[in-house]
Amino acid sequence: AAMATEQLNVLKALDVAKTQLYHFKAVVIAGMGFFTDAYDLFCIALVTKLLGRIYYTDPALNEPGHLPANVSAAVNGVALCGTLAGQLFFGWLGDKLGRKSVYGFTLILMVLCSIASGLSFGHEAKGVMGTLCFFRFWLGFGVGGDYPLSATIMSEYANKKTRGTFIAAVFAMQGFGILFGTIVTIIVSSAFRHAFPAPPFYIDAAASIGPEADYVWRIIVMFGTIPAALTYYWRMKMPETARYTALIAGNTKQATSDMSKVLNKEISEENVQGERATGDTWGLFSRQFMKRHGVHLLATTSTWFLLDVAFYSQNLFQKDIFTKIGWIPPAKTMNALEELYRIARAQALIALCGTVPGYWFTVAFIDIIGRFWIQLMGFTMMTIFMLAIAIPYDYLVKPGHHTGFVVLYGLTFFFANFGPNSTTFIVPAEIFPARLRSTCHGISAATGKAGAIIGAFGFLYASQDQKKPETGYSRGIGMRNALFVLAGTNFLGLLFSLLVPESKGKSLEELSKENVGDDGIEA
């Protein structure tokens, strides 16, 4: 392994580069993908009540329609399943074909499926829901590809001093995506409400929906294509990352000339012979990988899994919480679009006060405090606040005590974002060797999504009342016990976080030990 004596000049130049325009350009290009991902995944939660009213209102009953339990699970969950598959597939492909070539493809897939999911066929419930689910699966598949690729590209472009900040900034665009979703929903629903006034449900059930409402959800679902389409051109102009070109494709000359353009400075070129700059060829399933990175992979997968169980279960509480607190009046007293408007307004408030600030706190402190401590602190706080909600739960849900509930609830998710939700995304993009980096990030993210699926559905069923569950569900363990279980998963996350290595301020090659021979001696 005589080749691997020194880190290549081109990678060194990237590591010590001053923060400059191209770093911000990379953040925007990679971040817009994430912005769209968040918009696409979370906008469905806003329109499910509307879909229930349009396609499932039974004139004989005195209540606005709801999506049946199984349809609701499918519509919300199918995109998560697609994301899981996409993370594994595109993560692997990103290491095989290169980050950049796969990156454009995931974006096109997202744009096409996002449009198609708004054009779902027919006006019968079955046809619409079936095609909506089909396209949302493939939309999720594209979104899944964005996770490992965005993280890897940003990590490989950044300098070592502010790498965490930049990867966190890409991830933080999620917060803006969620916020943008609520804003689009508020604007579209307000515009339609003013153009086509409708009576509340209890006065005239059929007229309270109005034929125009069907356009509303389609516009909201399709709007996410715009930011994605805008960044396509820039994504295609971005050169392949130097680490891929030099360490995997073994073309140091190309990597050097690409980065000289990007950094606007001459980088002296080594004459590296041979196709790989490192002597290592071991793969994911080898003994060497287990020896060097086995614990790392266990750490990144388990913590992401445990976090997402808690993080995705929150989306279930949200709509119910708002109704309980009285932010959203009973469904019968509103027409379809007013309900949508009010849900969006409440979600926007949560996003502004809890979600978005948490992400940017991580951006500000990640390279000061470090990944390890932010993750540990986040899981600790989440455990404490979950218990603070669960223990006095019966007291907190009584009218008049809601403020406490909302504050504790908001703090839990502030510390998820200023904590493990951000760090679990950052660390896997840093600690694995270049030729397995995107694959390992994909595996970690997909394990996380498995947690999300358990969080979203396991919880929906588990949190049902022990005596009288909602229609279509079986009895569960009740909301209070479900919150105790969540506190437990957060505590487990805290324990597994102790295995996570600190990657602050080190070069990627040093972290992944790519310049160390198999015997552990620096080559």
N, C-alpha and C positions, 0 to 999 in steps of 0.2 A: 504493500500500500504506500509506496514511495510518493505516489501522485498527491496524496492528501496532506502533505506536510503543512502547507499554509492554506488559509482561506483564500480563495481566488480574489485577485485585485478588484474585479468587477463587483463582487459581493461585499468586499470591504468598503468600496466606494459607496455602495448603497447604505451600508450600516452606519457610516459616519456622515452621510450627506446632511446638509443643513435642511431644516424644514422649509419647503418652498412650494411654488405654485403647483407642481405636478402631484405633490402629496394631496393637496386639496382637491385637485381634479379627480384623482383616484378615489377619494372619499365620496365625491358626488356621484361618480359613475357607478361604483359598487353600491353606494348607499341608496341610489334611486331604485335599484333592484329590490333592496330590502323594504323600501318605502312601499313599493308595489306589492311585495309579498304580504306585508302586514295588512294593507288595504284589502287585498283579495281574501285573505284568510278571515279577517275580522268583520268585513262588511256583511257577511251572511248572517251573523248574529243579530244585526240591526233589522234585517228584513224578514226574519222567520215569522214574527207575529203577523206581519202584513200578508205573507204567503198563506198563513193559516186562515186569515179572514177571507182572502180572495177565493181560495180553492176548497176550503173545508167548512164553510159556514152552512149549517143545516137550518133551513127556514123554520122547521118544526121546533127547534130548541130556542130557548130564550137567551142564549149566550153567543158572543162572537166565536167563529170557528178557531180551533187550534190545530197545528200540525199534530197528527197522531204520533204517539211515542216513537214508533219505529221509523216513521218518515223523518221526524225531527232529528233522530239519531243519525240517519243516513245523510241528510242534507248537511248537518254540521260536521259529521265525522269522516265523510268520504274524502274530503280534501286533505285531512290529516293523514289518512292512509296513503293517498297519492304522494304526499310530502315525504313520508317515511321511505317509500319505494324510490322516489327521486333522489333522496339524499344518498342512499346506498349506491344506486346506479351511476349517477353523475359524479359522485365522489370518486368512484373507481375509474370512471372514464377520464376525469380531470388529470389523474396521474398517468393514464395511458396515452391520451392524445394531446395533452396540454391544456392549461387552464383556459386560455383565450378562445380556442376554437369551440370548446364546449359551451362557453359562456354566452356566445351569441345565440346558440341553439335554444338554450333554456329560456332566453328572453322571447324568442319568436313563439315558442310553445305557450308561454304565459299570455302573450298578446292574443293569439288565436283562440285559446280556450276561454279567455276572459270574455271575448266578444261572443263566442258560441254559447257560453252559459247564459248570456242574456237573451239569446234567440231561441230558447228552448221551445220545442215543437208543441203545437196543439193548444187547446184551451181546456182540455180535461185534466183533472188533477194528476192522473197517472202518467200521462205523456209528458207533462211539464216537469214533474218531479223526477221522472226517470231520466230525461235528457239533461236536466240540471245536474243531477248526481253524476252522470257519465262525464260531462265536461268539467265538472269541479274536481273529479278524480285526476284528470290529466292536467288541469290547472295546478293542482297540488304537486303533481309530478315535476312540473317545471319549476315551481316555487322551491321544491326540495333541492333541486340542482343548484339553486342560488346560494344556499347555506354554505356548503363546503367551498364552492368556488369563490364567492365574495370574500370569505374569511381568508382563504389561502392567498388570493391575489393581493389583498391589502397587506397581509402579513409579509409577503415576499417583496413588496414594493417599499415598505416602510424603513425608516432608520431605527437603530436599536433603542435610542433614547426615548422616542415617543411612539413606538410601535403599538403599545397597548391603547394609547389615546386614540390612534387612528382606527384600529379595529373596533374599538368601542363606539367611535363616532359612526362607523358604517352600521353597526347594530342599532344605535340609537335612532337611526332614521325610521326604525319600526314604530317608535312612539309617534313620530310625525305622520306616518302612514295611517295609524289608528285614528289620530286626531282628524286627519284629512277626510277619512271615511265618514266620521260623524258630521263634519262640516258640509260635505257634499250632500249627505242625507238631509240635513237641516234645510239647506237651500232648495233642493229638489222638492222635498215634501211641502215646504212653505209656498213655493211657486205654484204647485198644483192645487194646494188648498185654497189659494186666493183665486186662481183661475176657474176652479170647479168646486164651489162650496157644496158641502154635503151635510145632511143632518146627523146627529149622533145616533148610535146603534139602537138605543131604546125607543127612539121615536119612529125610525123607519129602517129596519134592518137591511133590506136590499139596497136602498139608496145610500146608506152610510158608507158603502164600499165604493160605488161609482166605477164605471168602466175604465176611467183613466188611471185608476190605481195600479192597473197591470203594467202600465208603462213605467211607473215610478221605480219599482224594484229592478226592472231591466236596465234602466238608465244607471242606477246606482251600481249594479253589478258590473256593467260594462265600462264605467268611467275609469276604472283602474288601468285600462290599457294605455291611456294618454301619457302618463309619466314614463311608462316603460318604453313606449314607442319612441319617445323623444331621446332617450339615452342610447338607442340602438346604434346610431351612427358613431357616437363616441366610444362605445364598447368595441366596435370593430376597428377603430383607429388605434386603440391602445396596444402597444407591443406585448408579446408574450413575456411572462416574468423571467428575469435573468436566472433565477434559481432553476426554473424548469429547463430553460435553454441550455444552461451550462452544466447543471448537475445530472439532469435526466437525459436530455437529448445529446448532451456532451458536445455542444457547439459553443465553446467559449468565445470564439471570434464574433459570432452573431450576437451573443449576449452582450459583449462589450460594446459593439457598435450601437445596439438598441439603447443601452443605458447611457451611453455618451450623449445620444440625442435627447433622452429624457432629462438628464441632469445638466445638460448644456455645459459639459466639461470633458476634456480629454481624459480617458482612462487608459493607462498603459496596459498592453495586452500580453498575457503570458502565452508561451507556445506550449499549450497542453497537448500532449500526444494521447492517442487512445480515446475510446468513445466515452468513457465515463471519467469524471474527475475524481470519483471516490472508488476505492477498490471493492466496495460492498455490493453484493447482488442479492443478499438474503431478502426473502419476502415476508409477507404478513404472518404466514403460518409457521415460520421457522423458529428454531430454538433460540437463535440470537435475538429475534424480535421479542420473544417472551422474556428473555433475560434482561434486555435493556429497557423495553417499553411496556412489558406486560402490566406492571403495576400502574403505569401512567394511563394505559388504555382502560383499566378497571376504574381508575379514579375519574377519568373524564366521562365514561359512559354512566357509571352509577350516580354521580352527582347530577348530571343532566337529567337522567331518568327521574330521580327523586324530586328535583325541582319542578319538572313539568307536571308531575302529578298534582302538585299544589297549585301551580301557576294556571293550568288550564281549567281546574275545577272552579276557579273564581268566576269565569264567564257565565257559569250556570247560576251562581248566586246573584249575579248583577241584576238581571231583569226582575228577579223575585224580590231582592232587597229593595229596589226602587219602589216596587208596588207596596211593600210592607211599610216603608217609611212614609208613604203618601206623596212621594215625588211624582208618581204616576197614578192618576185616579183610576177607579175601576173601569175595566174595558168597555162595559156597556155604555158608559156616559160619554164615550168619544166616538168619532168616526174613524175610519181606518187610517187616514193620513195624519190625523191629529195624534193618534197613538204612536205612529212611527216617529213623528216630530219630537214627541216628548221623550221617547226612549233615547233617540239620538242626542237630545240635549243633555240628558242625565249622563250618558256615556261620555260626552264631550267634557263634562265637568270633571269626571273621574280621570280622564286622560290628561287634562290640563293640570290637575292638582297632584295626582299621584304618579301616573305612568311616565309622562314626559320628563318631569324633574329628576326622577330616579335614574333614568338613562344618562342624563347629562352630568349628574353627580359622579357617575362612574367615569365618564370621559375626563372630568376634571381631576379625579384623584387616582386613577388606575396606575399611573407611572410614578406616583408619589408614595401611596400606601402599598401598592403591589396587589397582584391578583389574589394571593393566598389569604391575606387578611380581609380583603373586601368580601370574598366568598364566605369566610368563616363568620364574619360579622353579620352578613346578610342572612345566612341560615339561622344564626342565633336569634336575631331580631324576629324573623318570621315565626320561629318556634314560640317565642315569648308572646307575640301578638295573637297568634292563633289560639294559644291557651287563654289569653285575656278575653278573647271573644267567646271561646267554648265554655269556660267555667261559669260566667254569669249569663249564659246565652238566653235563658228564659226571661231574665230581667231585661236584657238589652232589646229584645224584640217587642216589648210592651210599648204602646204609644207614649211619646214623651221622653223616651230614653234613647231615641234613635241617633242623636248626635254622636254619642259615645261610640255607637256601633259603626257609623260611617268613618269616624276618625281612626278607630283601630283597624278597620278594614282597609282604609287608604294607606295607613302606615305599613301594613303587611306587604302591600304591593309596591310601595315606595322602596322598601328594603329588598324586595325580590329583584327590582331593576337596578338599584344601587347595591348589588350583591350578586347572587349566583346566576340570575337570568342573563346578565352581561358576561360574567367571568367564564361560565361554562361554554360560551361561544368563542371566547378569545383564546383560552389556554390550548385547546386541541389544534389550533392553527399555528402554534409556536413550538410545541415540544416534540413533534415527530419528524423523522427524516424526510427530505424533500420528495423522494420518490414514493412515499406512502402518506404524505401529509394530507392530501385532499381525501384519500380513502379513509384514513383514520378520523378525520373531522366528520366525514359523512357517516361513519359507523356511530360516532358519539352522538351526532345530531339525531340519527334515526332511533337510537335507544331512547333519546329524549322524547321523540315523537311517540314512541310506544307508551311512555309515561303519560304523555298528553292524552292519548286515546283512553288509557285507563282513568286518568283524572276526569276527562270530560264525560265518559259513559259510566264507568264504575260509580262515579259520584252521583250521577243523575239517578241511578237506581238505588244506590246505598242511602242517599239522603232522604228518600221517601219516608213519610211518617210511618211509625210502627203500627198505628191503628187504622188511619184512613189515608192510603196513598192517593196520588192524583190519578185520574182516569187513565187506564191503559198501562199502569205500572203495578208491580207487585210491592209488597211491604218491604221497607228498608230498615236501616238501623236508626233513622232519624237524623236531622240536621246536626244536632248537638254532638252526637257520637261521631258523625262524619268529620266534624271539625277536630275532634280529638285524634282521629286517625291521621288527619293532615298534619297536626302538630307533631305526631310521631314520625311521619315521613320527613318532615323538615329536620327533626333531630337526627335521623339517620343520615340525611344529607350532610349535616354538620360533621358527623363522624367520618364519613367517606372523604370529606374535604381535606382531612388531615393527610391524605395520600397525594394531594395535588402538589406538584413541584412549583416553586416560584420562578417565573420566567422574566421578571422585570430587568430591563437593562442589559440582557445578554444577547449575543448574536444568535441567529437561528441555528447556525452550524455548531455552535458551542452547546446549545440546548439539546440538539438531537444527537450530539456526539458523533457527527458525521466525519470529523477529522481524527477519530480515534480508531485504532485497529481493533480486531476482535479480541485480542489479548488484553485490551484495556490500556495499552500503552499508546500515548499520542504518536501517530505515525511519523 
